[in-house]
Amino acid sequence: MNQQNKQDIEHFDVLVVGAGISGIDAGYHLRTAFPGKSFVLLENQDSFGGTWLTHNYPGIRSDSDLFTFGYKWKPWTGVPIATAEEILKYLDEVLDEQDLRKHIRYQHTVTTASWSNEDKLWTLQVKHGDTNETKTFSGNFLWMCQGYYNHDRGYVPEWPGMQSFQGDIVHPQTWPDELDYTDKNVLVIGSGATAATLIPAMASDCKHITMLQRSPTYFAPAPNRNELADQLRNLDVPHEWTHEIVRRQILNDQKEITRRSFEEPEALKTELIDAARQYLGSEYDVEKHFTPSYRPWRQRLAFIPDGDLFQGIAAGQASVVTDEIDTFTERGVLTKSGQLLEADIIVTATGFDLCILGGIEFRIDGEPLNFAESWTYRGIMYSDIPNMAWVFGYFRASWTLRADLIAEFVCRLFNHMEENNSRVVTPRLRDEDQNMPALPFVDPDNFNPGYLMRSMHLMPKQGDNEPWVFKQDYYTEKDELPQADLDDGALIFE
């Protein structure tokens, strides 16, 4: 790197990509644990919030409770399931309380990330949205907090006849502000958490709204309140105490549900289906529309506050069709069983595409990185990639729980490096690791949603022995990660 180039480069000790839940969490930990370190959060959107800024479809809300989706260091004082607006307000308060605004650069899209062993630095090429100019940033450590899906567009299958449909086809991720669905017939394709959010939010304004699903999903209806939180608040218990106590209660309850999904799947399945039946009535065909073929939690268990999706169906405002699409027509969708579902608007709530490392072009000493050839170190770092961590959260627990664990791990790693006068840390297979079986990044027998299965071939491998295992289990990692041996030979310090 010559002197002239250096003058045009902004340097930081830590480069954080993303200013959503994970990036803000990283910023908090850096500011509190290492007040002397310089860092920047590079965010490609116009503001903070990540997912909660990207999505603006009707009813957008969390599908995880905010006692665990919120930060453990910032009490949540509202109802468990929150709207995007409420979550953004919470994050806005964090930015002020933790003095993080000055560290964020908006409309900064990272296009390339290059590591130099000679310079022991990451160099990022960053496109600035306002001016379209390319800026260069360098840093000692790269902390990828950009999430795991493509924010620019959602996943939409190619169905026959889509061009013939005369109405609007919209994906929730790119919801048009001007879309008017008042007194319209709306068809929602999909039955995941997004569909379960959209349908009750739109139902009262539509003429009718129909959910078309290829196969059923498990839903967990419950009141959008936490009795323990209400009791503690009535007793004027400090918010910090209430937050921690309720967090522990929820985590304990979720641990039990996860255990039962493996050890008592049929009993748990019966409870979930019976809960649907209580809302929908004995005459409703729950077996056809709300009885999945897989065990609970093999795909995400969608929570519906106050059973609002079921209430809309029971009231006749919404309906469910379980069938496959044969073709789109001018007036709607023809199913394989021959039913024509007429619609003015079709919403493709069909999920998203995994975005590997933010879609950034990575190079190590000038050589393109093939991420799929690497091995994951505890689901945080990756073999032969120096000074880089990627936040990949939980599927059965709140994303933020793992973002927090990773932040604490990275800060412990920084301390270890300072104590040993190391500038570089690189995960590397040891002799005893060379013959490990190459297993998928996420075990499909454990969790297998479509967005993962479509892109698993692009993801790193995991092995069958520590520390090359990605457990996807908060209740194990919360104890293991803080005690993980940094000197077991799998991390090479220079």
C-alpha positions in Angstrom: 0.0 0.0 0.0 1.8 3.1 -1.1 1.8 6.5 0.7 -0.5 8.2 -1.7 -3.1 5.6 -1.4 -2.8 5.6 2.4 -3.8 9.3 2.5 -7.1 8.5 0.8 -8.0 5.8 3.3 -10.0 6.1 6.5 -8.6 3.7 9.1 -10.3 2.2 12.1 -9.4 -0.6 14.5 -12.7 -2.4 13.8 -14.9 -2.2 10.7 -18.5 -3.2 11.5 -20.7 -3.9 8.4 -24.4 -3.1 9.2 -26.3 -0.9 11.6 -29.2 -3.2 12.5 -29.7 -5.2 15.7 -26.3 -7.0 15.4 -24.2 -3.9 14.3 -25.6 -1.7 17.1 -24.9 -4.5 19.6 -21.3 -4.7 18.3 -21.0 -0.9 18.7 -22.2 -1.1 22.3 -19.7 -3.8 23.2 -16.8 -2.0 21.5 -17.6 1.3 23.1 -18.0 -0.1 26.6 -15.2 -2.8 26.6 -12.7 -0.9 24.5 -13.2 2.8 24.8 -9.8 3.4 23.2 -10.5 1.4 20.0 -11.8 3.3 16.9 -14.7 1.7 15.0 -17.2 2.5 12.3 -20.6 1.0 11.4 -21.0 1.0 7.6 -24.7 0.8 6.7 -26.0 0.7 3.1 -29.5 1.9 4.0 -30.6 5.5 4.7 -31.0 4.9 8.5 -30.5 2.3 11.2 -32.6 -0.8 11.9 -31.7 -3.3 9.3 -34.7 -5.7 8.9 -37.0 -3.2 10.7 -36.2 -0.5 8.2 -36.3 -2.8 5.1 -39.8 -4.1 5.7 -42.8 -1.8 5.7 -45.7 -4.2 4.8 -48.9 -3.9 6.8 -48.7 -5.1 10.4 -44.9 -5.7 10.3 -43.9 -6.9 13.8 -41.4 -9.2 15.6 -42.1 -12.9 15.7 -39.8 -13.2 18.7 -40.5 -11.7 22.1 -38.7 -8.4 22.8 -37.4 -9.5 26.2 -35.0 -11.8 24.4 -34.9 -10.1 21.0 -34.1 -6.9 22.8 -30.7 -6.4 24.3 -30.0 -7.9 27.7 -28.4 -4.5 28.6 -31.4 -2.4 27.5 -34.7 -3.2 29.3 -37.8 -3.7 27.2 -40.9 -2.1 28.7 -43.6 -2.9 26.2 -45.6 -5.9 25.2 -43.7 -9.1 24.2 -44.5 -8.9 20.5 -43.7 -5.4 19.1 -44.3 -3.5 15.9 -41.4 -2.4 13.7 -42.1 1.2 14.8 -41.7 0.2 18.4 -38.5 -1.7 17.7 -37.0 1.3 15.8 -38.0 3.6 18.7 -36.1 1.2 21.0 -33.0 1.2 18.8 -33.2 5.0 18.5 -33.0 5.3 22.2 -30.0 2.9 22.3 -28.1 5.1 19.8 -28.6 8.2 22.0 -28.0 6.4 25.3 -24.8 4.7 24.1 -23.6 7.7 22.0 -23.4 5.5 18.9 -24.7 7.8 16.2 -21.3 9.4 15.5 -20.0 5.9 14.6 -22.5 5.2 11.8 -22.1 6.0 8.1 -25.3 5.6 6.2 -25.6 4.9 2.4 -22.2 3.2 2.6 -22.4 -0.1 0.6 -19.4 -2.3 0.9 -18.5 -3.8 -2.5 -15.2 -5.5 -1.9 -13.3 -6.7 1.2 -9.6 -7.5 0.8 -7.2 -8.9 3.4 -3.5 -8.4 3.1 -1.2 -10.6 5.2 1.7 -8.2 4.5 -0.2 -5.2 5.9 -2.2 -7.2 8.4 -5.3 -5.2 7.4 -8.7 -5.4 5.8 -9.3 -2.9 3.0 -12.9 -2.2 2.0 -14.1 -0.5 -1.1 -17.3 1.3 -0.2 -19.8 3.0 -2.6 -21.4 6.1 -1.1 -25.1 6.4 -2.1 -25.3 10.2 -2.0 -22.4 11.0 -4.3 -21.9 7.6 -6.0 -18.2 7.9 -5.2 -16.1 5.0 -4.0 -14.4 5.4 -0.6 -11.8 3.2 0.9 -11.7 2.1 4.5 -9.1 0.0 6.3 -9.3 -1.9 9.6 -7.5 -4.4 11.7 -10.7 -6.5 12.3 -13.8 -7.0 10.2 -17.1 -7.7 12.1 -19.8 -8.7 9.7 -23.2 -7.7 11.1 -25.2 -7.3 7.9 -27.6 -10.2 8.6 -28.1 -13.2 6.3 -30.6 -12.3 3.6 -30.8 -10.2 0.5 -32.4 -6.8 1.5 -32.9 -5.7 -2.1 -35.4 -8.2 -3.1 -37.3 -11.2 -1.8 -37.6 -14.7 -3.1 -40.3 -15.3 -5.7 -40.6 -18.6 -7.6 -41.3 -18.5 -11.3 -44.9 -19.8 -11.7 -46.5 -20.4 -15.1 -48.6 -17.5 -16.4 -47.5 -14.8 -14.0 -47.3 -12.3 -16.8 -50.9 -12.8 -17.7 -52.3 -11.7 -14.3 -54.0 -8.3 -14.7 -53.7 -7.2 -11.1 -50.8 -6.3 -8.9 -48.2 -8.8 -7.7 -46.2 -7.6 -4.7 -43.6 -9.1 -2.4 -43.8 -8.0 1.3 -40.1 -7.1 1.2 -40.7 -4.5 -1.5 -44.1 -3.3 -0.5 -45.2 -0.3 -2.5 -46.3 2.7 -0.4 -49.2 3.5 -2.8 -50.8 0.0 -2.9 -54.5 0.4 -2.1 -56.1 -2.9 -1.1 -59.4 -1.4 0.2 -62.4 -3.6 -0.8 -60.1 -5.7 -3.0 -59.8 -9.5 -3.1 -56.3 -10.3 -2.0 -54.5 -13.7 -2.4 -51.4 -14.3 -0.1 -49.2 -17.1 -1.3 -47.3 -18.6 1.7 -48.0 -19.4 5.3 -45.0 -18.4 7.3 -44.6 -15.6 9.8 -44.9 -12.9 7.2 -48.3 -14.2 5.9 -49.5 -14.6 9.5 -48.6 -10.9 10.1 -50.0 -9.5 6.8 -53.4 -11.3 6.8 -54.8 -10.1 10.1 -53.4 -6.6 9.4 -55.2 -6.4 6.0 -58.3 -8.4 6.6 -60.6 -5.7 7.9 -59.9 -3.4 4.9 -60.0 -6.1 2.2 -63.1 -7.4 0.5 -61.7 -10.8 1.3 -58.2 -12.2 1.9 -57.1 -15.8 1.2 -54.0 -17.6 2.3 -52.8 -20.1 -0.3 -50.3 -22.6 1.1 -48.7 -25.7 -0.4 -48.5 -27.3 3.0 -49.5 -26.3 6.6 -47.3 -24.4 9.1 -47.3 -24.7 12.9 -48.7 -21.6 14.6 -48.5 -20.8 18.3 -51.4 -18.5 19.4 -51.1 -16.8 22.8 -52.0 -13.4 24.4 -49.6 -10.6 23.6 -48.7 -10.0 27.3 -46.5 -11.5 29.9 -48.2 -12.0 33.3 -44.9 -12.1 35.2 -43.8 -8.8 33.6 -47.2 -7.2 34.5 -46.9 -8.4 38.1 -43.4 -7.1 38.5 -44.2 -3.7 36.9 -47.3 -3.4 39.2 -44.9 -3.8 42.1 -42.6 -1.1 40.8 -39.7 -3.5 40.4 -36.9 -1.7 38.5 -37.1 -2.2 34.7 -33.7 -3.7 34.7 -34.7 -6.4 37.2 -38.0 -7.1 35.4 -36.3 -7.4 32.1 -33.8 -9.9 33.4 -36.3 -12.0 35.4 -38.8 -12.2 32.5 -36.0 -13.0 30.1 -35.0 -15.9 32.2 -38.6 -17.1 32.4 -39.1 -16.9 28.7 -35.7 -18.6 27.9 -36.6 -21.4 30.3 -40.0 -21.9 28.6 -38.5 -21.9 25.2 -35.9 -24.4 26.2 -38.7 -26.7 27.3 -40.6 -26.3 24.0 -37.4 -27.1 22.1 -36.7 -30.1 24.2 -40.3 -31.4 23.6 -40.0 -30.8 19.9 -37.3 -33.5 19.8 -38.4 -35.8 22.7 -42.2 -35.4 22.7 -43.0 -34.2 19.1 -46.4 -35.8 18.9 -47.6 -34.4 22.2 -46.4 -31.0 21.3 -47.9 -31.2 17.8 -51.3 -32.2 19.4 -51.2 -29.1 21.7 -50.4 -26.7 18.9 -53.2 -28.1 16.7 -55.7 -28.1 19.6 -54.8 -24.5 20.1 -55.8 -23.7 16.5 -59.0 -25.7 16.9 -60.0 -23.6 20.0 -60.1 -20.5 17.8 -61.4 -22.1 14.6 -64.1 -24.3 16.0 -64.8 -28.0 15.8 -66.3 -27.8 12.3 -63.1 -26.3 10.7 -60.8 -28.7 8.8 -57.8 -28.2 11.0 -56.3 -31.5 9.9 -56.1 -30.3 6.3 -55.0 -26.6 6.8 -53.1 -26.5 10.1 -51.6 -30.0 10.6 -48.0 -30.0 9.2 -46.3 -33.2 8.1 -43.0 -32.4 9.9 -42.3 -32.3 13.6 -42.6 -28.9 15.4 -39.6 -26.6 15.2 -38.1 -28.3 12.1 -39.1 -25.0 10.5 -39.8 -21.8 12.4 -42.7 -21.9 14.8 -44.7 -18.8 14.0 -46.1 -17.0 17.0 -49.5 -15.2 16.5 -50.3 -12.7 19.2 -53.8 -13.0 20.5 -54.5 -15.6 17.8 -55.2 -12.8 15.4 -54.8 -14.9 12.2 -57.2 -17.5 13.5 -59.7 -14.8 14.7 -59.8 -13.4 11.1 -60.5 -16.8 9.7 -63.2 -17.6 12.2 -64.8 -14.2 11.5 -65.0 -15.0 7.8 -62.7 -12.1 6.8 -59.9 -14.5 5.7 -59.8 -18.1 4.4 -57.2 -20.8 3.8 -56.6 -22.9 0.7 -54.2 -25.8 0.9 -53.2 -26.7 -2.6 -50.4 -26.2 -5.2 -50.3 -23.6 -8.0 -51.0 -24.9 -11.5 -50.9 -21.5 -13.3 -51.6 -17.8 -12.9 -54.5 -16.5 -15.0 -55.7 -13.0 -15.9 -58.0 -13.1 -12.9 -55.9 -14.9 -10.3 -54.5 -18.4 -9.6 -55.7 -21.8 -10.8 -54.7 -24.5 -8.4 -53.7 -28.1 -9.3 -57.1 -29.3 -8.0 -58.8 -27.0 -10.5 -60.0 -24.2 -8.1 -59.7 -20.7 -9.5 -58.8 -18.2 -6.8 -59.8 -14.8 -8.1 -57.8 -11.8 -6.9 -57.2 -8.1 -7.5 -53.8 -8.3 -5.7 -51.5 -11.3 -5.2 -48.9 -11.1 -2.4 -46.0 -13.5 -2.7 -45.1 -14.1 0.9 -42.6 -16.7 -0.2 -39.6 -15.9 1.8 -36.2 -14.5 1.0 -32.8 -15.4 -0.4 -29.8 -16.0 1.7 -27.1 -13.4 1.1 -23.7 -14.8 1.9 -21.4 -12.3 3.7 -23.6 -9.4 2.4 -22.9 -10.2 -1.2 -19.5 -8.6 -0.8 -16.6 -9.8 -3.0 -13.9 -11.1 -0.6 -10.3 -11.6 -1.4 -7.4 -13.0 0.7 -4.0 -11.8 -0.5 -5.5 -11.1 -3.9 -7.2 -14.5 -4.3 -11.0 -14.7 -4.5 -12.5 -16.3 -1.4 -14.7 -19.4 -2.0 -16.6 -19.3 1.3 -18.0 -22.8 0.8 -14.5 -24.3 1.1 -14.0 -22.9 4.5 -14.9 -24.5 7.9 -16.8 -22.7 10.5 -15.1 -22.1 13.8 -18.0 -22.2 16.4 -20.3 -20.6 13.8 -18.4 -17.3 14.4 -15.1 -17.3 12.4 -14.0 -19.3 9.4 -10.9 -21.3 8.5 -8.1 -19.4 6.8 -10.0 -16.1 7.0 -8.0 -13.8 9.3 -9.5 -11.2 11.7 -13.1 -11.7 10.7 -16.3 -12.6 12.5 -19.8 -13.0 11.1 -22.9 -12.8 13.2 -25.3 -15.6 12.3 -28.1 -15.9 14.8 -30.4 -18.6 16.1 -33.5 -20.1 14.4 -35.3 -21.3 17.5 -34.3 -18.4 19.8 -34.0 -14.7 19.2 -31.3 -13.5 16.8 -30.0 -11.0 19.4 -29.1 -13.8 21.9 -26.4 -15.0 19.6 -25.4 -11.5 18.5 -24.7 -10.8 22.2 -22.8 -14.1 22.7 -20.7 -13.4 19.7 -20.0 -9.8 20.8 -18.8 -11.0 24.1 -16.6 -13.7 22.4 -15.1 -11.2 20.0 -14.3 -8.8 22.9 -12.7 -11.7 24.8 -10.7 -12.5 21.7 -9.5 -8.9 21.5 -8.3 -9.0 25.1 -6.5 -12.2 24.5 -4.8 -10.7 21.4 -3.7 -7.6 23.4 -2.3 -9.7 26.2 -0.3 -11.7 23.7 0.7 -8.8 21.5 -1.0 -10.4 18.5 -2.3 -8.5 15.6 -3.8 -11.4 13.6 -6.0 -14.4 14.5 -6.8 -17.0 12.0 -8.8 -20.2 12.5 -7.0 -23.2 11.0 -7.6 -26.9 10.9 -5.3 -28.8 13.2 -3.7 -32.2 12.3 -6.5 -34.0 14.2 -9.1 -32.1 12.2 -7.9 -33.0 8.7 -10.1 -36.0 8.3 -13.4 -34.6 9.7 -16.5 -35.3 7.6 -17.7 -32.2 5.8 -21.2 -31.6 7.2 -23.7 -28.8 6.1 -23.5 -25.5 7.9 -26.9 -26.2 9.3 -28.1 -29.8 9.8 -31.2 -30.2 7.5 -32.6 -32.8 9.9 -32.5 -30.2 12.6 -33.8 -27.2 10.7 -34.7 -27.0 7.0 -36.5 -23.9 5.7 -36.4 -23.2 2.0 -34.1 -20.2 2.1 -31.4 -22.3 3.8 -31.8 -25.4 1.6 -31.7 -23.3 -1.6 -28.3 -21.8 -0.6 -26.6 -24.4 1.6 -24.1 -25.3 -1.1 -22.7 -21.7 -0.8 -22.2 -21.8 2.9 -19.2 -23.1 4.9 -18.8 -26.6 6.2 -18.9 -27.8 9.8 -17.2 -30.8 11.2 -18.1 -33.3 13.9 -15.6 -32.2 16.6 -14.9 -29.0 18.5 -14.4 -26.2 17.7 -15.7 -26.8 14.1 -19.3 -27.3 15.1 -22.1 -24.8 14.7 -24.6 -26.0 17.3 -27.5 -23.6 16.8 -28.4 -24.1 20.4 -28.4 -21.1 22.8 -28.7 -23.2 25.9 -25.4 -24.9 25.1 -23.6 -22.0 23.7 -24.4 -19.6 26.6 -22.2 -21.8 28.8 -19.6 -22.9 26.2 -18.7 -19.7 24.3 -17.7 -17.7 27.4 -15.4 -20.6 28.4 -14.1 -21.6 25.0 -10.4 -22.3 25.0 -8.7 -19.7 22.7 -5.4 -21.6 22.9 -6.5 -25.1 21.8 -4.5 -24.8 18.6 -7.4 -24.0 16.3 -6.8 -20.3 16.4 -3.4 -19.2 15.1 -2.2 -15.9 16.7 0.5 -13.8 15.0 
